[in-house]
Amino acid sequence: AVADLGTFGAMAANDVRGTLDGVAELVTVNAGVARAYTNRGRLIFTGSLQGSPGGLASLAQEAAYSYSVYAPDRVRPVEMRASDSAQLVQWVSNRLKQPVTLPDLTGSGYRLMGGRLIATSHGPAAMFMYDDDRGNRLVVLTRPMISEQSAPMAPHSRGDVSGFAWADGGMGYSLMAQAAAEALKPIANEVRRQARTI
């Protein structure tokens, strides 16, 4: 099942305690505190978000947490695979109520693995995951912005996960990976360039 705010909003508001039967993973962001749980009910991480509610800092943290939960998963890191990319784009565009561009990062050495919807307290977000020939993964997270609807690209990091976040025309974008921010900036610029062609 795909975790989205409509399905799990009530549980997020109640701080999700105990075992989450039938849910592989769940990332929630509620009242400025982000948490991730596994289906064993074990808390993976928790942290406070900085910046304006729903702004770039929140978006970057949501992307970093999503990377930390899904990128290490070798069984089902994505809900829909790259072979269903047209259906994936239609699905997330409908749920976000905005046209979503699926970035093509083959020129940067990354191929699409697939994607999924992510629950946040700011509404659903689309997460796309990519990998390279060495098995390195990165995620691109996008969602409509509550605040900072247009904001320049800025670096963000959490632990060993780093990347960039920005907003353009009411949509926010964040690219995160376990890599140096300098190495990720050209890829983030390519995502931004492609998103502007909508």
Summary of the structure (lengths in Angstrom):
residues: 198
radius of gyration: 15.2
end to end distance: 29.2
largest distance: 44.2
contacts: 669
relative contact order: 0.17
helix: 29%
strand: 33%
